[in-house]
C-alpha cells in the first residue's frame, strides 16, 4: 500500500486585499495564512508517513510571483525534499506564462535538479519509486486550444465541432500513454483541467487561459486507480462509484468571498493496484463572512445593522458588511460605531448601498449582488427573452467564439516557411514539446 497526499490550487500570494501588513514581519497576513495552511499540509505528510505528494497545479496567482512569495512556497516543499518524499508538481493554467507559450513558473525546480521533485509540464508518464513500491503517474497539465490546434484548422467549424476535435486529439495522446503502462503497478492520472460536470468555484473568476471541458468518461477508466485533479476550487468526487475516484481536493485556502461557505483541505489516499481508499481532510483556514442586511424599511437602521452583525462570530474573520438603505437614512447611521464594532475582525469592508440607486433588475439573477460569468449571464438573459428564442443558440455560440478569440493566442500552422516570424516559431516549438505525438 502506498500512502499519498493530494493537494491542489495553493495560489500562494492571492487575496492580499483581505489581509493587512503584519508590523513584525512586514508581510501581508493573508500570505502568512497561506504559508501556515500549506505548512499544515506538509506537517501531515511528514507525520503520517506519506510515500508520495502530488500537487494538482496553480502554485501562484500567475507565472511571475514576487521572489518572497516564491521563497515561501519553496520553503515548504523543501521540507519534503529533506524527508526524501518524492513530489510531483503539476503545471496549472496560473503557472503558465503567456498561456503556455513562455514556460512555467514551476519548471525552475527541474532546471535546478531538485532531488525528488518531478515537474509535470507535459502529458507523459512518470514511474516513481517510493518507500513502499513503484507508482505510475500520468501528468496532464493545463492544455489550451492552441496547444492542440492551429487557427486555420478551426476555420469554418462550429464551437461544438472545435470542441469535439480537441477531445479527439487529446484522446489519441492519452491512449498512447495508457498503452505504455505496466498493468501490475498502481496508476494515477494527475490532471489540471475542467471536467464537464464539475461544480465550479472561484476559479471561474480567476481564469487564466481558455481551456476546454474534458468528458468524465475520459477520466473514469479502470486503467487508473486514482484520478487526482486540480483547477476547481470546490472539493468534490466526480465518480461516486469510486472506480476509480475522480477527486478535486479544492483549494487549500479561501481566495475570495465566493468561497466563504466551502470547506478547504487536502486528500489522503491509500493506493494499491486496483483500489484506492481516500479521505478528505479539512484544514483550519480563516473564516470569511458576508453580513448583508436591508434596513431601508427599518425605523432604526443603526440598530438593525448592529443586530445583524451580532449574529456572526467576527473575531479574526474576514468580514464584508453590506447594508441597503434609503438616502434619507444616511444621517441615522453612526459609521464610527460600526467601525468600532467590527474592529475585532481580521479585516473588514463596509459597503452601504442606496436603494434609490438600485433599479429593480428585470432579470433578478443578473443583479449586481450575484456573481456570474459572461456566458451564464448571456444564457440567463436569453432564457428571459422569448423574442430571441430562435437565435439564442447562435448568440451563445458567437459569444463563446468571441471570448475564445479574445483569450487565445493561436499558434501558426506547422507549414510556415523559414522566414516566418520568430515568435510564431517559438509558439510552434512549444506546441510540439507539449504534445509530441500530434
C-alpha positions as CSV (number, residue, x, y, z in Angstrom):
1,X,0.0,0.0,0.0
2,X,1.3,3.4,-1.0
3,X,0.2,6.5,1.0
4,X,-0.3,9.7,-0.9
5,X,-1.2,13.2,-0.1
6,X,-3.1,15.0,-2.8
7,X,-3.4,18.8,-2.7
8,X,-4.0,21.5,-5.4
9,X,-4.6,25.2,-6.1
10,X,-2.4,26.7,-3.5
11,X,-2.5,30.2,-5.1
12,X,0.3,31.4,-2.9
13,X,0.2,35.3,-2.9
14,X,-3.6,35.6,-3.5
15,X,-6.1,37.6,-1.6
16,X,-3.9,40.3,-0.3
17,X,-6.8,42.7,-0.3
18,X,-8.4,40.6,2.5
19,X,-5.3,40.9,4.7
20,X,-3.2,43.6,6.4
21,X,0.5,44.2,6.9
22,X,2.0,42.4,9.9
23,X,4.2,45.0,11.5
24,X,6.5,42.3,12.9
25,X,7.3,40.6,9.6
26,X,6.4,43.3,7.0
27,X,4.3,40.6,5.2
28,X,0.7,40.6,4.3
29,X,-1.2,38.5,6.8
30,X,-3.0,36.6,4.1
31,X,0.3,35.4,2.7
32,X,1.1,34.2,6.2
33,X,-2.3,32.4,6.3
34,X,-1.5,30.6,3.1
35,X,2.0,29.7,4.3
36,X,0.6,28.4,7.6
37,X,-2.0,26.3,5.8
38,X,0.5,24.8,3.3
39,X,2.8,24.1,6.3
40,X,0.0,22.2,7.9
41,X,-0.3,20.0,4.8
42,X,3.4,19.3,4.8
43,X,3.3,18.6,8.5
44,X,0.7,15.9,7.8
45,X,2.8,14.4,5.0
46,X,5.8,14.1,7.4
47,X,4.0,12.9,10.5
48,X,1.7,10.3,8.7
49,X,4.4,8.6,6.8
50,X,3.3,9.7,3.3
51,X,5.2,8.0,0.4
52,X,4.3,10.5,-2.3
53,X,2.9,14.0,-2.5
54,X,1.1,15.1,-5.7
55,X,0.2,18.7,-6.4
56,X,-2.6,19.4,-8.9
57,X,-1.4,22.8,-10.2
58,X,-1.8,26.5,-9.6
59,X,1.0,27.3,-7.2
60,X,0.7,31.1,-7.6
61,X,-1.9,33.6,-9.0
62,X,0.3,34.0,-12.1
63,X,3.6,32.7,-13.6
64,X,5.7,35.6,-12.2
65,X,5.2,35.8,-8.5
66,X,7.4,38.1,-6.4
67,X,10.6,36.5,-5.1
68,X,9.4,36.5,-1.5
69,X,6.3,34.6,-2.5
70,X,8.3,32.0,-4.4
71,X,10.6,31.6,-1.4
72,X,7.6,31.0,0.9
73,X,6.3,28.3,-1.5
74,X,9.7,26.7,-2.0
75,X,10.5,26.7,1.8
76,X,7.6,24.3,2.5
77,X,8.3,21.9,-0.4
78,X,12.0,21.9,0.7
79,X,10.8,20.0,3.8
80,X,9.6,17.2,1.5
81,X,13.0,17.1,-0.2
82,X,14.8,16.9,3.1
83,X,12.5,14.0,4.1
84,X,13.1,12.2,0.8
85,X,9.4,12.2,-0.1
86,X,9.0,12.3,-3.9
87,X,6.8,15.1,-5.1
88,X,5.0,15.8,-8.4
89,X,4.3,19.4,-9.2
90,X,1.8,19.7,-12.0
91,X,1.6,22.9,-14.1
92,X,-1.8,24.6,-14.0
93,X,-3.1,27.5,-16.0
94,X,-1.9,30.1,-13.5
95,X,1.6,28.6,-13.6
96,X,1.9,29.1,-17.3
97,X,3.5,32.2,-18.8
98,X,1.7,33.7,-21.8
99,X,-0.8,30.8,-21.8
100,X,1.8,28.1,-22.1
101,X,4.0,29.8,-24.7
102,X,6.6,31.1,-22.4
103,X,7.3,28.3,-20.0
104,X,6.0,27.8,-16.4
105,X,7.0,29.1,-13.0
106,X,7.4,25.5,-11.6
107,X,10.0,24.4,-14.3
108,X,12.8,26.1,-12.2
109,X,12.7,23.0,-9.9
110,X,13.5,20.7,-12.7
111,X,16.2,23.1,-14.1
112,X,17.9,23.2,-10.7
113,X,17.7,19.4,-10.4
114,X,15.9,19.4,-7.0
115,X,16.1,15.8,-5.8
116,X,12.7,14.1,-5.7
117,X,10.8,16.9,-7.4
118,X,9.1,16.0,-10.7
119,X,7.6,18.8,-12.7
120,X,4.6,17.8,-14.8
121,X,4.6,20.3,-17.7
122,X,3.9,17.7,-20.5
123,X,1.5,14.9,-21.0
124,X,3.7,11.9,-20.1
125,X,4.1,9.0,-17.7
126,X,6.4,9.1,-14.7
127,X,7.4,5.9,-13.0
128,X,8.2,6.8,-9.4
129,X,9.9,4.7,-6.7
130,X,8.6,5.2,-3.2
131,X,9.4,3.6,0.1
132,X,6.6,1.2,-0.5
133,X,7.0,0.4,-4.1
134,X,6.6,1.9,-7.6
135,X,3.7,4.1,-8.8
136,X,2.9,5.4,-12.3
137,X,1.8,9.0,-12.6
138,X,0.5,10.3,-15.9
139,X,0.7,14.1,-15.8
140,X,-1.8,16.1,-17.7
141,X,-1.0,19.8,-17.4
142,X,-3.4,22.6,-18.4
143,X,-3.9,22.5,-22.1
144,X,-5.3,25.3,-24.2
145,X,-7.0,25.1,-27.6
146,X,-3.9,26.5,-29.2
147,X,-1.8,23.6,-27.8
148,X,-3.8,21.1,-29.8
149,X,-5.0,23.1,-32.9
150,X,-4.0,26.0,-35.2
151,X,-6.3,28.8,-36.0
152,X,-6.6,27.6,-39.6
153,X,-7.8,24.2,-38.5
154,X,-10.8,25.8,-36.8
155,X,-12.0,27.9,-39.8
156,X,-15.5,27.0,-40.8
157,X,-16.1,24.9,-37.7
158,X,-18.8,25.5,-35.1
159,X,-17.8,25.7,-31.5
160,X,-19.1,22.2,-30.8
161,X,-17.1,20.8,-33.7
162,X,-14.0,22.5,-32.5
163,X,-14.5,21.1,-29.0
164,X,-15.1,17.6,-30.4
165,X,-11.9,17.8,-32.5
166,X,-9.9,18.9,-29.4
167,X,-11.2,16.0,-27.4
168,X,-10.3,13.5,-30.2
169,X,-6.8,14.8,-30.4
170,X,-6.3,14.6,-26.6
171,X,-7.7,11.1,-26.6
172,X,-5.1,10.0,-29.1
173,X,-2.2,11.2,-26.9
174,X,-3.7,9.9,-23.7
175,X,-4.3,6.5,-25.2
176,X,-0.7,6.3,-26.2
177,X,0.4,6.8,-22.6
178,X,-2.1,4.3,-21.4
179,X,-0.7,1.6,-23.7
180,X,2.7,2.1,-22.1
181,X,1.5,1.5,-18.6
182,X,2.7,-1.5,-16.6
183,X,-0.6,-3.2,-15.6
184,X,1.0,-4.5,-12.4
185,X,1.9,-1.1,-11.0
186,X,-0.7,1.3,-9.3
187,X,-1.5,4.2,-11.6
188,X,-2.6,7.8,-11.0
189,X,-3.8,10.3,-13.6
190,X,-2.8,13.7,-12.3
191,X,-4.6,16.5,-14.3
192,X,-5.2,20.2,-14.1
193,X,-8.4,20.5,-16.1
194,X,-12.1,21.3,-16.1
195,X,-14.2,18.2,-16.1
196,X,-17.6,18.5,-17.8
197,X,-19.8,18.0,-14.8
198,X,-17.7,19.6,-12.0
199,X,-19.3,22.2,-9.7
200,X,-17.4,25.5,-10.2
201,X,-15.7,27.6,-7.5
202,X,-13.8,30.9,-7.6
203,X,-11.6,29.6,-10.4
204,X,-14.2,30.8,-13.0
205,X,-13.4,34.4,-12.0
206,X,-9.7,33.8,-11.8
207,X,-9.3,32.2,-15.2
208,X,-6.0,32.5,-17.0
209,X,-6.0,31.0,-20.5
210,X,-9.1,29.5,-22.2
211,X,-9.3,25.7,-21.7
212,X,-11.9,23.3,-22.7
213,X,-14.2,20.7,-20.9
214,X,-12.9,17.1,-20.5
215,X,-15.5,14.4,-20.6
216,X,-15.7,12.3,-17.4
217,X,-15.6,9.2,-19.5
218,X,-12.1,10.0,-20.5
219,X,-11.0,10.2,-16.8
220,X,-13.0,7.5,-15.0
221,X,-11.3,4.5,-16.6
222,X,-10.3,1.1,-15.0
223,X,-6.7,1.6,-16.1
224,X,-6.4,4.4,-13.5
225,X,-6.6,3.5,-9.8
226,X,-6.9,7.2,-8.7
227,X,-7.6,10.3,-10.7
228,X,-6.2,13.4,-8.9
229,X,-7.4,16.7,-10.3
230,X,-6.7,20.4,-9.8
231,X,-8.3,23.6,-11.1
232,X,-11.7,23.6,-9.5
233,X,-11.6,25.2,-6.0
234,X,-14.5,23.3,-4.6
235,X,-13.8,19.8,-3.2
236,X,-15.7,17.1,-5.0
237,X,-15.6,13.5,-6.2
238,X,-17.0,13.2,-9.7
239,X,-17.3,9.4,-9.7
240,X,-19.5,8.3,-6.8
241,X,-18.8,4.6,-7.6
242,X,-15.1,5.3,-6.7
243,X,-14.0,3.0,-9.6
244,X,-11.8,5.0,-9.8
245,X,-12.2,8.0,-7.6
246,X,-12.1,11.3,-9.6
247,X,-11.3,13.8,-7.0
248,X,-10.8,17.6,-6.8
249,X,-9.3,18.3,-3.3
250,X,-10.2,22.0,-3.9
251,X,-8.0,25.0,-3.0
252,X,-6.3,24.9,0.4
253,X,-7.3,28.4,1.3
254,X,-10.2,30.8,0.5
255,X,-9.1,33.2,-2.2
256,X,-12.2,35.5,-2.0
257,X,-15.8,35.7,-0.7
258,X,-17.2,33.3,-3.3
259,X,-15.6,30.5,-1.3
260,X,-16.7,31.6,2.1
261,X,-19.1,28.6,2.6
262,X,-16.7,26.0,1.2
263,X,-14.6,23.6,3.2
264,X,-10.9,23.7,2.4
265,X,-8.5,20.8,2.7
266,X,-6.4,18.1,1.1
267,X,-7.0,14.4,0.3
268,X,-5.1,11.4,1.9
269,X,-5.0,8.4,-0.4
270,X,-4.1,4.7,0.3
271,X,-3.3,3.3,-3.1
272,X,-3.0,-0.3,-4.3
273,X,-3.3,-1.8,-7.8
274,X,-7.0,-2.0,-8.4
275,X,-8.1,0.1,-5.4
276,X,-7.8,3.5,-3.8
277,X,-9.1,4.5,-0.4
278,X,-9.3,8.2,0.1
279,X,-10.3,10.7,2.7
280,X,-10.9,14.5,2.5
281,X,-9.0,16.2,5.4
282,X,-10.4,19.7,6.2
283,X,-7.9,22.5,7.0
284,X,-8.4,25.1,9.8
285,X,-8.5,28.1,7.5
286,X,-9.6,31.7,8.2
287,X,-13.3,32.3,8.2
288,X,-15.0,34.7,5.7
289,X,-18.4,36.1,6.4
290,X,-20.7,38.3,4.3
291,X,-23.2,40.2,6.5
292,X,-25.9,41.5,4.3
293,X,-28.9,43.4,5.6
294,X,-31.7,45.6,4.2
295,X,-32.5,48.4,6.6
296,X,-34.4,50.5,4.1
297,X,-37.7,49.8,5.9
298,X,-36.3,49.9,9.5
299,X,-37.3,52.6,11.9
300,X,-33.9,52.4,13.5
301,X,-31.4,51.3,10.7
302,X,-28.4,51.5,13.0
303,X,-29.9,49.1,15.5
304,X,-30.8,46.7,12.6
305,X,-27.3,46.7,11.4
306,X,-25.9,46.1,14.8
307,X,-28.3,43.2,15.3
308,X,-27.2,41.7,12.0
309,X,-23.5,41.9,13.0
310,X,-24.2,40.3,16.4
311,X,-25.4,37.1,14.6
312,X,-21.8,36.4,13.5
313,X,-18.6,35.5,15.2
314,X,-16.4,38.1,13.7
315,X,-13.2,37.8,15.7
316,X,-10.2,37.1,13.5
317,X,-12.6,36.7,10.5
318,X,-12.6,38.5,7.1
319,X,-15.9,40.4,7.1
320,X,-17.9,42.1,4.4
321,X,-20.8,44.2,5.7
322,X,-23.3,45.2,3.0
323,X,-26.4,47.2,4.1
324,X,-29.1,48.8,1.9
325,X,-30.8,52.0,3.0
326,X,-32.7,55.0,1.7
327,X,-30.8,58.3,1.1
328,X,-32.8,60.0,3.9
329,X,-31.5,57.3,6.4
330,X,-27.8,58.2,5.8
331,X,-27.7,60.6,8.8
332,X,-29.1,57.9,11.0
333,X,-26.0,55.7,10.5
334,X,-23.1,56.0,13.0
335,X,-20.2,54.9,10.9
336,X,-17.7,55.3,13.7
337,X,-19.7,52.9,15.8
338,X,-19.8,50.4,13.0
339,X,-16.1,50.6,12.5
340,X,-15.6,50.1,16.3
341,X,-17.9,47.2,16.3
342,X,-16.0,45.4,13.5
343,X,-12.6,46.1,15.0
344,X,-12.2,42.5,16.3
345,X,-12.3,41.2,12.8
346,X,-9.1,40.4,11.0
347,X,-10.1,42.8,8.2
348,X,-13.4,44.2,7.1
349,X,-15.1,46.3,4.5
350,X,-18.4,48.3,4.8
351,X,-20.5,48.7,1.7
352,X,-23.6,50.9,2.0
353,X,-26.0,50.7,-1.0
354,X,-28.7,53.2,-1.6
355,X,-32.0,51.5,-2.6
356,X,-32.9,54.6,-4.7
357,X,-29.9,53.9,-6.8
358,X,-30.6,50.3,-7.2
359,X,-33.1,49.8,-10.1
360,X,-35.0,46.6,-9.8
361,X,-33.4,44.2,-12.3
362,X,-35.7,42.8,-15.0
363,X,-33.8,39.6,-14.5
364,X,-33.1,39.1,-10.7
365,X,-30.3,36.5,-11.4
366,X,-28.3,39.3,-13.1
367,X,-28.4,41.7,-10.2
368,X,-25.1,43.2,-9.0
369,X,-25.0,41.1,-5.9
370,X,-24.8,37.8,-7.9
371,X,-21.5,36.6,-9.3
372,X,-22.0,35.1,-12.7
373,X,-19.6,34.5,-15.6
374,X,-20.4,36.2,-19.0
375,X,-21.6,33.1,-20.8
376,X,-24.0,32.2,-17.9
377,X,-25.2,35.8,-17.8
378,X,-26.0,35.7,-21.5
379,X,-27.7,32.4,-21.2
380,X,-29.9,33.7,-18.3
381,X,-30.7,36.8,-20.3
382,X,-31.7,34.8,-23.4
383,X,-33.9,32.5,-21.3
384,X,-35.9,35.6,-20.3
385,X,-36.3,36.8,-23.9
386,X,-38.9,34.9,-25.8
387,X,-38.4,37.2,-28.8
388,X,-34.7,36.0,-29.1
389,X,-35.5,32.3,-28.8
390,X,-34.9,31.5,-32.5
391,X,-31.4,32.9,-32.4
392,X,-30.4,32.1,-28.8
393,X,-28.2,29.2,-29.8
394,X,-26.4,31.2,-32.4
395,X,-25.8,34.0,-30.0
396,X,-24.3,31.7,-27.4
397,X,-22.0,30.1,-29.9
398,X,-20.9,33.6,-31.2
399,X,-20.2,34.6,-27.6
400,X,-18.1,31.5,-27.0
401,X,-16.1,32.2,-30.1
402,X,-15.7,35.9,-29.2
403,X,-14.3,35.0,-25.7
404,X,-12.1,32.3,-27.1
405,X,-10.6,34.7,-29.7
406,X,-10.0,37.3,-27.1
407,X,-8.2,35.0,-24.7
408,X,-6.3,32.7,-27.0
409,X,-3.1,33.3,-28.8
410,X,-3.4,30.8,-31.7
411,X,-0.3,29.2,-33.0
412,X,0.6,29.4,-36.6
413,X,0.3,26.2,-38.8
414,X,3.3,23.9,-39.0
415,X,3.8,24.6,-42.7
416,X,5.3,28.0,-42.1
417,X,8.3,28.9,-44.1
418,X,11.8,29.5,-42.8
419,X,11.3,33.3,-42.8
420,X,8.2,33.2,-40.5
421,X,8.2,35.5,-37.6
422,X,10.4,34.1,-34.7
423,X,7.7,34.4,-32.1
424,X,5.3,32.2,-34.1
425,X,8.2,29.6,-34.4
426,X,8.6,29.6,-30.7
427,X,4.9,29.0,-30.2
428,X,5.1,26.1,-32.7
429,X,8.1,24.6,-30.9
430,X,6.2,24.7,-27.6
431,X,3.2,23.0,-29.1
432,X,5.3,20.2,-30.3
433,X,7.0,20.0,-26.9
434,X,3.7,19.8,-25.1
435,X,2.1,17.1,-27.3
436,X,4.9,15.3,-29.1
437,X,2.6,12.7,-30.7
438,X,0.5,15.3,-32.6
